[in-house]
Amino acid sequence: MSDTRTPIHTTGAARVFEACLAAIGNGRAVDAELLLRDIDLSATGPAARALHAKLWELASPTAKNLPGKPAGAEAAPPPLPPRISVVTSVFNRFWQLRDTLPRNLETIRGQSDIELVVVDFGGSDSLEIRDFIEREFAYDLLSGQLKYWVATLPWTRFHMATAKNVAHRLSHGAFVFSLDADNFFLPEDLAAVQEHLVRHPGAVLHQTTGPAPMRHSLWSKYEVLSGSRQYHDEPPTWNGSSGRIGITREAFERVNGYNENFIGMGMDDIDFLIRSMKAGTDYQHIRIDRPATAIFIDNGTADDAHEHEDNRTNWALMDEGIKAGRLAPLYVTDSPPERFRRHVATCVGRSAIARVTLFASLFRIQDYLDRFLDDLQQITARRRPRAWL
């Protein structure tokens, strides 16, 4: 019987490559080979052919009996969500993200159970952020390990509680680690999170420099710890590491996330931790011992635009709420998740009129081929690469 399938030309090659990677990651090698057979390589460039060859190599060892699946073959289970989500909110902080994001992606790339979620709230540098991510991390977007969300209604002022809630709720991991845009997430940080999940799976993780912030005697009046001996009077350290907080999704929603009744930026993390602890979530602290410059980028005067003068107002709101027992505050958000769109790599939506290949739309010039294939090899250098799409 002749093969009546219509070859896929440049028009749909990018989408097919993306679908093929997902099929391989989900263990459906037969489907991947069928997709690859449909691509008309005569209509593609050298880079697209190289990518085709690499994907064929990944699919072919286990795909047999083409053109159909083996008789009685069971359907592959749906892909599992990532176990860990590292989430970052950004608003007018491209000058920091351009240094932190490459390092942070390097840490998680190739880890089959981790995603990195970046939520862009539409600052004046939003286009720079988009172009940067497109240029440097298009494959991470295609694989789904990096998810980049953009506000459809750009903000004019930053609101920390809302920003953190949106980032948490646009992620998929069972454990969510909040990482400010000025912070680095290095391999030792990932190892600390993974160890925490083994030893204290239900606890909130606070990773900072200095002694444990929430064990300071300043917070003893809120009775967040059992027994006075657990508190300390060492000088508290409040710096750019204080927002490194990891928590299970269930514990996050138990207290309704961050309190969006707060103004601007100030006391948000403390209030969230106190409410979480009083709601029954154990507090675990990990002290970071490397130099501060390897932990976060100093904000300088950038914090002035985030209403730190409203700390007293937010502290009063925190006191009032905790005394009233409102551990899960009610609020009306002005930024529900549906007001954000997930950015799709440009190569997926390219028109065939320009006769571009997947590779050309990613990097434009042939000189980057080696770099792209090196990245591809690193990402797929495990037995069953996973893609979240």
N, C-alpha and C positions, 0 to 999 in steps of 0.2 A: 504494500500500500504506500502510495506516495505521501510525502509530508506536505500538508496543505497550510501549515502555519505561516503567517506573514512575518518576514524578517523585520526586526526592529532596527531602524536607522538612528541617526544622531538625535532625532527628536526626542526619543524616549530612553536613550542609553543611560542617562544619569539616574532616572527613576529606577531603571532595571538594576543597575549596580547597587543602589540603596536597598532595594527589595531582596537582591541576592545575598547581600551581607546579613540582612535580618534572617533570611532562611537558613544560612549556615549557622548563625548564632543560636537558632532555635532547634538545631539538629535535623533540619529538613534538606539534606544535601541533594536529594533527588530533585526537589523543586528548584534548588539553586542551579543545578546543571541544565534543567529545562529552560530556565530564564536565560542562561548564558548562551545556549544554542540558538536562541531567537535573535541575538544581536548580529547585525550585518557589519562585520568588522571592516568591510571595504569602505564604509561611510564614516569611519572614525579615524582619529589621529593616532600617532605612535604611543602617546601616554595612555589613552583609553585602551589600546590593545595590550599594553603592559599590565594595566589594572585588570583587564579581562583574564589575562594569563594567570595572574596571581590568585584571583578568585576561583578560577577553574582548578588550580592546584589545591586550594583549600577544600573544594567541594568534591572533586573526583575520587579521592581514596575510598569514600564510603557510599557513593551513589552507584547503584547497579540497576541492571534491567531497564534501561531507558527504552522507550520514551515514557513509561508509566511507573507508578510505585509497585513494589513487589506485592504479590497477592497476599491479602491478610495483614498488610502492614498497618499498625495502629497509628492514629493521628498523633503528631507530636504535641506534648503538653504546652499550654500557653507560656510565654516567657515570664519568668519570675521578676517581680519588681526588685530594684536594688535594695540591699539591706541598709546602706548608709547613704544619706544625701548630705552633701556639703553645700550650704546655700549662702549666697552673697547678694546683697542689695547694693545698688550703685546709683548715685545722683551727684553729678558734677565731680566725679572722682576718677576720671580716666587717667589722670596723671599718676595715680597710685595703681589702678587696675592693670595698666600696661606693664608694670613690673611684677605684680603679685600673681596675676592669672597664669602666665607661662609656667612659673614655678609650681603653682598649685595643681595645674593640669598634669604636669610632669609627674607629680606624686601619685595621682590616682590612675593615670593612663595604664590600661592593661589590667586593672583590677576589675574582676567580673561582677562585683556586687556593690559598686560605688558609682554615684553620679555627682556631677558638679552643676549646680543650678545658679545662673546669674540672672538677676532681675533688674532691668534698666528702667528707671522711673522718668526718663525723658528730660534729663538736664541739657544744658547748652552744649555738652560734649557727646550727646547720644549718637550722632552720626559718626563721630570718630571712633566710638566704642564698637559700633556695628562694623565699620570698615576694618578695624583692627581684628575683630573676631573672624570675619570673613576671610581676611588675608592669611591669618596665622593658624586658624583652628577649624577650617572648613571640614576636614575629615572628622574631627571630634563632634561637630554638629551632625554630620551624616550618620555616624555610629550611634549617636544619642547619648554618649557619655557626658558631653557638654550640652546643656539645655539653656538657651538664651531667650528670655522673655522680655518683651518691650511693652510699656504702657501705651495704650491707644489714646489716652487723655494725659498728656505730659503734666507732671507736677510743676508748680512754681516755687514751692518750699518743701523742705524735707520734713518727714514725720516718721520718727524711728519706729514706733510701735507698729504702725501700719506697714511700713517697709518690711519688718521682720515677719509679720503675720503673712503677708503676701508670699514672701519667699518660702516660708515653711509650707504653705498650702498649695503651692505650685510644684512642690517636690513629691517624690513617690516613696522614699525610703522609710523603713520602719523606725530608724533612728536618724534624727536630723541634727546636724552640727552647724551652728550659725557662725559664719566667718565674715568679719567686716572686710570691705574692699581693700583696706590698707594692710591686711594681715597675710602672712605667709603660712601655708600648710605643707610642712615638710614630711619626709618619710617617717621621722621619729614621732611626729604628731599623729599620723595615720596609725602607727604601731600602738600608740597610747590609746587611741580610740578603740582599736580592735581588742586590746587587752581589757579595757574597761567593759566592753560588751560581754566578755567572757566572765569576768569577775563580779561585775555589778550591772547586770543586764537591765534592771529596771530603774537605776539611779540616774540623776542628772549629773552631767560631767561639766566641771568648770575648770578650764585650763588657762592659768594666768601666771604672770611673774609674781614673786613675793609670796607671803603666807596666804592661806585660804581666806578670801574676802568675806565670805558669809559665815565664817567662824569668829569674826571679830566681835568683841563684847558690845560694840555699838548696836548690834542687832539682837542682843539678848532679850530686850524688852518685847520682842515679837515671839519669843519662845519657839524659835525654829529648830533648836537642838535640844536633846534631852540631857539635862545635867550641866551645871555651870562649868565643869572641868573641860568641856569641849570648846569653850570660847578662849580667845587669846586677846592680848592687848598690844601685840606688835604693831608698829606703824603700818597702817593700811596702804596698799599700793593700788592706785587707780590710774591706769594708763590705757594705751591702745589694745592691750590684751584682754581687758575685762569683759568683752562681749563674746568670748570664745566659749559658747555654751552648747552642749549636746544633750538631747533629751529624746525619749521615745515619743512617737506621734500620739500615742494614747495619753501619755502624761501631759503633753502639750495641750491637747484639746480638753483635758480634764479641767484646766484652769482658763480655758478659752483664749489661750495664747497671751500675747502682750496686750496691755491695757490701752486701747486706742482713745480713751478719754484723756490721756496725757497730752501735753502740749509739746510740740517740737521734739526736742531730744534732751533727756535727762532723767535719771532714776529708773529708766525702763527695765534694764537688766536686773537691778536689785529687786524691784517690785516683782518681776516675773519669778525670780528665784525664791523670794520669801513666800509668795503664794504657792509655788510648786512644792516647797518643803512643808508648808503647813497643810497642804492637801495630801501629804503622805509619801511624797517622792524623796528618797534618800539623796543626800548631797555628797558628792565625791569630788575632791579637788586634786588636780595634778599641777605641780609647779614646773614651769618652764625655766630651764637653767642656761639657755644659750643667750648671747648678747641681744639686747633689745632690737638692734638694727636687723637681726635675722628673724625677728618675730613680727614686727609691724613697721610701717613707714610713718614717721612723725607727721602729724597733721599740720603743724605750724599754726597759722592763724585761720585755717579753714574751718575750725570748729566754731568760730565767732558767728557764722551764718546760721548755726543750728540752735539758737535760742537757749543757750546754757543758762541765761539769767532766769529761766523758768524752772530751774531745779527745785526752788522752794515751793512753787505752785504744785509741781508733780509730787514732791515729798508730802505735801499736805493731802493731796488726793490719795496717795498710798496709805498714809496713816488712817485716814477716814475709812477707806475701803476695808483695810485689814481689821480695824477695830469693830467694824460692822459685820465681819465674817464673810465679806464678798470675795471669795477666793477665785470665782469665775466671773469677772465683771461683765456687765452688759454694755454694749456700745453699738453704734451704727457706723459701719465702715464706709468711707467714701471711695474705696478702691477694692471692690470685690474681684476675685480672680478672673472673672469673665471679662474684665476690662484690660486684660493683658493678652497679647498674642505671642505664640511661640515662633521665633524667627526660624525660617527654613533656609538652608544654604542656597545661595543664589544659583548654583549649578543645577539644582533640581528644577528650577523654573525657567531655565534658559530657552529661548526660541530657536527652532531649527533653522530659521532664516539666516542667522549668523553663522551656521554650520560650525558651531563650537563643539568641542569634546568636553567630557567631564573634567579632564585634567586642565584644559585651557581655561574653562570657566572658574576653576579653583585658583590657579596660579599664573595663568596667562602665558608664561614663557617656558620653553623647553628646559632651560637651565635648572629648573626646580624639580625635575623628574626624580633624580636620585634622592633628594630630600623627602619627596612624597612617598617613594617606595620604602625608604628607611622608616618613616613614620608608620606606614602600613604594616611593615614587618614587626615593629614593636607592638603595635596594637593587637595584631593577630598571632602573636608568638605564644599562644596557649592552645590547649587541645580543642576547646570549643569557644571561640570568641562569641561574645554576647552583644547584641545591639538592642537598645531601647529606642523605639521610633514612635 
